[in-house]
Each structure stands twice: as structure tokens, then as C-alpha cells.
Amino acid sequence: MRYGYFDNASKEYIITDPKLPVKWINYVGGLYFGGFVDHTGGSLICKGDPAINRIVKYIPQLPDSDFKGETLYIRIKENDGYKFFSPFYVPTLDNYDLYECHVGLGYSRIISEFYGIRADITIYVPHKSDRVIRDIKIRNLRNKPVDIDVIPVVEYTHFDALKQFDNNDWVPQTMQSKAVYEENGLITITQFAFMRKNSSVNYFTSNNSVSSFETDRRLFLGNNGYGTWACPISLYNDELSSYEALRGDNICALMHHLGQMDPGGEKRVITQLGQCENVKEEKKIIDYYRNEENVDKAFSDLKSFWDKYLSTLHVETPDEDFNTMVNIHNPRQCYITKNWSRYLSLYQMGLGSRGMGFRDSSQDVLGILGNMPEEGCELIEKLLQVQKIDGSAMHQFNPVTMIADEGDARERQDRPKYYGDDHLWIVLAVSTYLKETGDIDFLDLNIPFYDKNKDGLPLENGTVMEHLQRAIEFTHDNIGQHGLALLGFADWNDTVNLPAGAESVFNANLYGYALLEMMDIARYLNEVELARKYQNYHETMKNAFNDACWDGEWYIRYFDKDGNALGSKNNDKCKIYVNAQSWPVISRFAPADRAKKSLGAVYKYLNTSKGIKLSAPGYNGYNPDIGGITTYPPGAKENGGIFLHANIWAIIAETIVGNGDRAYEYYNQINPVTKNNNIDEFECEPYVYPQNILGDEHPQFGLARNSWLSGTASWAYQAATRYILGILPSLEGLILDPCIPAQWNGFRVTRKFRNAIYIIEVANTAHMSKGIKTLIVDGKKIRGNIIPIYDDGNEHIVRAIM
Ligand code: GLC
């Protein structure tokens, strides 16, 4: 069953049935101000920090039919009294004549028709502004005039989102709303909680005169508090009570009488939900966004931002679903993960100080460096500030306060305190940035390490290059009995937590790959000795790995402190892990014959029609000695689930060995676009990658969860563009090394790179998967497969024959 369709001309996905199996969301604004909007108009908005500066109350665990954060009522005066409905489906749950939710880039637009009224509401945060605009257009579709009221509603939360649930006396006693009356019947209602460390207030206002308002939820719902959001009793009265709540559950509902609308007539109400220090001072900006033309301009500026963002890369391949993802939805998801890390989604509520993940953000940034290198660089600088003097990194940090912590490693006293992989990811982020931009001076920038003295000042600074070198040395110095990198609390797989002394094949291979990147940098800088040193490190780890980890048909995944293997044919559970097969190809540790065998084992033992399982078979029962993986039933999440992030590395590994058909098969089977006709099984948004899909050991095989904030986004984009289409920035130029399905006749790509536009056409009449035979740039034949850097602002025509 389908619930909507892709409209690539408008770069939207259009939902046509609101009764989705789960809420589908879209992001507006950024962490500085913003959050998400669901397909029924509910929203979760915060400013700067979802945990301690939350603005609206959104509780995803409540039933989907419940009010969440914001809604809108439209009221019609009939002869027999008032009729009202919400154009968002929730909370009135009406059966509309038309419902559409256009999931756009940075905005959602909900259109519905009911009772002969058309409502068209666009919801967004103007680019870099700190307010949510709801641009509400109402049209009378009847052939008679109609009297219409528009009542938008917001429900606030205490700014400390956890306190909201923790204390139900203190919290409501601190919450207050006040009306600020303005000229022409305009009103701005502020809402605040005592105890805020600053004086800022939330506010809700519109551009139309407000005849009355409500700030107390109990009064709005009516019936002594036993009214419902589906049918608020107060909406049967001509006016709301205009009560300024001194405590309680604060909401803000604004009554707008639009008056008589003739047949075909249209009226517009624009609301703003924001937060500021002082509404009187903010009034100028509030007034600016009350003006329809300014709001139209803000919306078109938002569109321009996205057009520019997407213009870095445009592909035309024979596969429409591939194009849809790579041209629109995948880069959008990369931007969202770069902004939000794992901070706020339907699945992560930004509580418990998780903040941004060091490993997560170091990978997310890889997905946007071509489109917005400056913003990427800003994030990389922050990440480097949470790296420690010893080269390891703090696991997560709050991007506003820059306070970091050790993540889950805090909770287990009997386990190492650091994650064995975190610091290595930053090497990939920096080298990808350098390769994209050529900004080699970045390596000389001084950045403090995280460790502080008693006054809170950094103990040491180091250049970016020093940071990278320390990252490498940390792993070099922390190896176990087989010469492999130590696991630490965990590696990329957060859920296997073994006592100190355990070794990780993942960390060993990530180190191998990071070393390759360091060699590229060292060679470019003409640091011959350094390059040689890293070459030796690579060789040493490669040998240790191949000596200790080959299991006959595949590579094992971990050694515990006593030298017992996990992810081996000798284990009962989790005998084979995909990452232990894909990464040795990526790190170039696996010799060709082993690469072939182990990738074959992935296909044989881990692949399903809906994606590759992370490991198999799953554990069945909690075992604190192994850790979080055993908290899931077999087939779920890291325990034998289809963890999409790791699927992508298998795709990349297949392209490295030249198996374009297999890479494409893997890509396709998890491309969310292909799930559009099967949503009842998949359930999540078909326009973003989820983090996980239940595996075939689980009765709900195929069910997706944890959509949006997953490292899958960045890696899928890289897999598609750098490895399948093979357009790979390097320090020397743009490498062209596609690995495509043999059946493709070719493809076209427009890629902006180093201040030039490359129009690339690859012909594959020989039906190969890999290997460029001829490369012609601007009519001249070029040796090898590196397209030069032009830096001249011009277009360059690249023709390649495979
Ligand atoms: C989650 C975490 C990520 C981790 C992955 C695998 O996606 O955000 O950091 O690598 O799970 O455990």
C-alpha cells in the first residue's frame, strides 16, 4: 500500500493519506532554532538545546491521534451553530475530501479540503531566523459565502524537557503567560517559566487582529478539564476567555475572525512562534514577518538556499529511484544529520545530555563537505576541540557549552572509559575536507585539546595536523595481544562491551583506512618520512590482522581479553559480522582472495532481500558480559538486525573489488524510495534512510525504525556518488572511477569542484562495471583517470568511455 508519491519537479514527497502507520516528519530550521514537524502538523521546536531549551510539548510515546505541540482549528459558523475541524487530521480525525502533506526541503505544506473549505498551510523556519512561520491560506470552495474563524494553538513545555515530566507541582507553578496588546488588534502572547537562567520568553503571534485568546489548557479544552483536543468545548463559544495564565499547562490559542468569505475568496493568516529576550525589542522583526511580501521572500530565500546546496552534484542515471535519492532526499538527510547529529528526532529526544556524537558527527560531516565546506569545517573545528591530549576523543558533546562526556562508558565501572574508534573518524573528516577544498593551510590551524586545568582553560593546543597525528598514535599505542587495536568501551558497534584487553577488528581496520588518508596528506606535503612511517604502521597492522583473524571463510570480529574470538564459525551466536568483512577491503588489509571469499560470505550468510544483517544469528537473552547487543531479541538492531549504516560499507567494499552488480543490488534493496509501495511493512518515511530494519529472525522482518538521524545518510551519499558513480575528490584532482551495474549504458553527472563545474558523461556501451578506458576533458585526451583542478569558474566537459 502507498501513502504518497515522489514529486521530483517540486523536490517534494507528497503524502496523500494521513493514516500512516507511524508519524512521518520533516525538519525545519536548525539546532540554533528549529526542530521537526510531523505530517499531522504537530511539532517539536527548541532553541539551541532540545533538553534545556525546549519550547513545545511533544511526547512521541502518546498515541498518534493525540495533540502534539501545535495544531490549528478552522471554525465555520452555520445556522445551527459552530462546526470546526483541524486541517491536519490530528486531533479532530475527520475524513477529508482532500489531504496532502508536501514534505519539502526545509518546509512542510499541508493542504486539506473539508466542509467546502480549503486550508493550505506552509510551515518553516526562514533561513537562519529564529521563528517558525505557519503561513495559513484559507479558501471558500462553496458556492455561498461563509463565515470563518481560524484558531492556531501551541502547547508549551517547561524549558527543561525532563523536569516537565519529573515534577508536576514545581513545573506548573513556574509557568506563566502574558498578553502584549498592540495596534490594530494585534496581540503577542508571551510565555515563560521562572527560574530561567536568562530572561527570554517564548512568544506566539500573528499578522491578523485577535479578538480573544486562551493560555490555559484546561479552559481551552473545557468541561472542567475533561474536554478533549478532538473537541475543545471552548470552541462552541464565540470568544475564548482571554485569560492570562498564572500557572498550569500553558498553551496559546489565538481567535481570528476572518469574517464573511465569498465563494472562491481567500484569506491569509501568518503565525510566528519564537523565542526572544524581550518582545518589545523583537517587535521590529515580528512586524517584518507579519508582512505577506516579506514572508513570501523568506520562503523563496529558503528555496534558493536549498537549490544552491543541491547544485553541487546532479546525476542522471538509468535508475529513477537512484536519481531521486541522490539528487534530492539523500543530500537533504545529510544536511539534517550534520545539523542534528543524534540530538532530536522521533527516536532521540535530546535528553540525558547525549548532544552530538563525536563519531557520529565526524561521519555526518563527510556527507556535506562538497555542498557546504565552510559549515563542515566549523563542525570539524568543534570536534577537534573535544579530542584529548592523548589523541583519543570524548564520545559526545554539547555544541553550545562544548562540555563533553564519555557517553555510555560512564555507566560501566568495569569497562574501559574510552571508545576505541572515535578519534580515528576525525582523520577521515579532515582529509575529506582537504580533498574537497584544497585548503591545506587548515592543517596549521591551532585548536585546543579538550583537557582543562582547574580554571577550565585548555592545557594544550595543537595544530590540526598534530591532532590527527595524535589520533593515529593513540591507536598505535593501544594494541592487544594479537597486535590488533584495542576495543575500548566499544567500537562503531556501541553494543558489544567487553572487559579491558579485548581487541577490535573494526578499530584495526578503521585505523588502517585512516593511515591511508594520512599517507595521502603526508605525500602531498612532501613529508616523505612521515608517509613511510604510516606505511609501516599500515603494514604492521595488516599483517597482525591477517595472521590472527582469518577464520577460513571470513574474518572474525573481536577477541576478548582472554583471546577468545567473537564473530567466528566456532561461536553459537553472531558467528559472522558484516563489518569484519567490508572494512578489511576498505582498509586494503584483505588480500584479493580473502576479500572475495569474505564478501561472498556476506552474501551467503548475511544478506536478505531487504538488506544485509549486521551479524547472524542473533543472541537470545541478556548477557551483561557481552553488553547491549544481548538486550535485543534476535533480528533487532545490532543483534542480527539490518543495520543500514553497515550495509553501505558492504556496498563500498563491493565497488572496491569491482563488483558493480552486487554493489548495486545492495544499494537498491535498501533504497527507501523502493519501499514506497510497501509501506505497511516498512512503515517509516520512504524519503530518508532509517537506521535499522528488523532482520529475518524477527517476525516483523522488514519493519524500519529510527529514521532520519543515522550515519547511513552520509555513507549512502558517499557510496552512490564517490564509489558507484566513482566521482572522488582527491588532493590532485577529481578521480573518475565508477563501479556501476554492467547493464547501465552510462550516466551523466554535473559536479562542482574547486571553483569549476565538471559536466561528466560516462559511456558504457561495452557493459563493464569498472575501468575507464578513455578520458577526454574539453576535447583533450587525458592519461589516467584524474580530472585536473581548474579553479577558473568555468564549465569543463568530461567524456569517459568504460
Ligand atoms: C547508533 C549510534 C552510532 C553507532 C551505531 C552502531 O547509530 O548513533 O554511534 O555507531 O548505533 O552501534
Residues whose N, C-alpha, C, O or C-beta is under 5 A from the ligand:
A	BS01	GLC	R342 D360 W492 N493 D494 T495
